[in-house]
Amino acid sequence: MLGDVSFRQEPVIESLIVTLDLAKAQARAILDNAYEENRSLPSELLSSFNNDLCRIQAALETATCVK
């Protein structure tokens, strides 16, 4: 699954995989709670999460272009 990554990158990538799996589970829990409580997530919070996700994506995309 890790492909051709360096020895140094391997534990960091494995940690990110675990973290993202946890984040996906937490997002599903937030969705379940929103439905059960019939209460939407505040749009400001969604915007903050989206900004964080964009920064993560940008860092990973940049890392794929390093020569």
Secondary structure as a PSIPRED ss2 file (coil, helix, strand):
# PSIPRED VFORMAT (PSIPRED V4.0)

   1 M C   1.000  0.000  0.000
   2 L C   1.000  0.000  0.000
   3 G C   1.000  0.000  0.000
   4 D C   1.000  0.000  0.000
   5 V C   1.000  0.000  0.000
   6 S C   1.000  0.000  0.000
   7 F C   1.000  0.000  0.000
   8 R C   1.000  0.000  0.000
   9 Q H   0.000  1.000  0.000
  10 E H   0.000  1.000  0.000
  11 P H   0.000  1.000  0.000
  12 V H   0.000  1.000  0.000
  13 I H   0.000  1.000  0.000
  14 E H   0.000  1.000  0.000
  15 S H   0.000  1.000  0.000
  16 L H   0.000  1.000  0.000
  17 I H   0.000  1.000  0.000
  18 V H   0.000  1.000  0.000
  19 T H   0.000  1.000  0.000
  20 L H   0.000  1.000  0.000
  21 D H   0.000  1.000  0.000
  22 L H   0.000  1.000  0.000
  23 A H   0.000  1.000  0.000
  24 K H   0.000  1.000  0.000
  25 A H   0.000  1.000  0.000
  26 Q H   0.000  1.000  0.000
  27 A H   0.000  1.000  0.000
  28 R H   0.000  1.000  0.000
  29 A H   0.000  1.000  0.000
  30 I H   0.000  1.000  0.000
  31 L H   0.000  1.000  0.000
  32 D H   0.000  1.000  0.000
  33 N H   0.000  1.000  0.000
  34 A H   0.000  1.000  0.000
  35 Y H   0.000  1.000  0.000
  36 E H   0.000  1.000  0.000
  37 E H   0.000  1.000  0.000
  38 N C   1.000  0.000  0.000
  39 R C   1.000  0.000  0.000
  40 S C   1.000  0.000  0.000
  41 L C   1.000  0.000  0.000
  42 P C   1.000  0.000  0.000
  43 S H   0.000  1.000  0.000
  44 E H   0.000  1.000  0.000
  45 L H   0.000  1.000  0.000
  46 L H   0.000  1.000  0.000
  47 S H   0.000  1.000  0.000
  48 S H   0.000  1.000  0.000
  49 F H   0.000  1.000  0.000
  50 N H   0.000  1.000  0.000
  51 N H   0.000  1.000  0.000
  52 D H   0.000  1.000  0.000
  53 L H   0.000  1.000  0.000
  54 C H   0.000  1.000  0.000
  55 R H   0.000  1.000  0.000
  56 I H   0.000  1.000  0.000
  57 Q H   0.000  1.000  0.000
  58 A H   0.000  1.000  0.000
  59 A H   0.000  1.000  0.000
  60 L H   0.000  1.000  0.000
  61 E H   0.000  1.000  0.000
  62 T H   0.000  1.000  0.000
  63 A H   0.000  1.000  0.000
  64 T C   1.000  0.000  0.000
  65 C C   1.000  0.000  0.000
  66 V C   1.000  0.000  0.000
  67 K C   1.000  0.000  0.000
